[in-house]
Amino acid sequence: LLKHKGLFYGLGTLGRSSVGFVASSWLLYFYMPPESSPLVPVALYGVAILGGRLVSALITPYIGYFSDMSRNRFGRRLPFMFVAAIFFLIAFALLWRPPLENESLVNWVYLFSIVIIFRLSTSLHQVPSQALLPELAEDDNERVRLSTWDAAFLLIGMMWGGMAGIFIEKYGFQGMSKIYILS
């Protein structure tokens, strides 16, 4: 098992990067479809996205601190990562299921809330994951090897995420989200 730690270390990045890439690439198109009316007020869409990123940026140092200070029988980092993965996937699924089918402030509040959960769970996974690297690697060579695995899975995840358009065309946004959640 230890011999394959680069593989296991990179797998977390695979899921996070593919789902994150899909959300970054398709969320605007979903909420602001060019062929029909938007689901949220146009002027407020960017506020929801920016709000999620700002909350994530503000909370990230605290996630690092609490991850560093954590004492758990499963380790300092893994409990954060496992809990984050669950919220990450739930939030991803909910991004594509607004409560109303037409433009409304209710949809905007919903989007804003889910984007915050999505971004927080991304940070809650990514920060401990990156902090885990020096704990897993015994020396600089191994750190480079693990980072290479991480970068390779990041690239593979982005390529997998780049295929979302095919799934959206065939199964719709909700069907696509199920495919990415299950993979």
C-alpha positions, 0 to 999 in steps of 0.5 A: 500500500505504501508503495502506491501512495502517490496513486492514492494521494493523486486520486483526491485531486482527480475528483476535485479537479474534474468536478471543479472544472465542470462547475467552473466551465458550465455553471454560467451557461446553466444559470444564464442559458443563451437560448432562454431566460436566466435563472438568476438576475443577470447582475447578481450571478457574479456576486454569487460566484465572487461571494463563494470565492471570497468566503473560501479565501477568508476561511482557508487560513483557518482551515489550515490552522485547525488542520494543523492543530487537529488530533484524531486517531485517523490523523490530522488531515484525513477527517477534514478531507473525508467530510469535505468530500461528502459536502463537495459532492452534495453541493455539486449535485445541488448546483444543478437543481435550483428551486424554481425554473424561472428567474428569481431572487430565490434561485440567486439566494440558493445559488449563493448558498450552494456556491459557498458550500461548494467552495468551502468544501473545496478548501476543506479538502484541498488545504489538508490535502496539500498539507499532507504532502510533506507528512507523506514524503520522507525526502525531497525526491519523494515530495517531487514524485508525489507532486507529479502524481498530484499534477498528473491527476489534476490534468486527467481530472480536467480532461475528464471534466472537459467531457461534460458537454457530451454528457450534458447534451445527452443527459442534461445537467442533472444527468451529467452531475450524476455521472461525475458524482458516481465517477 
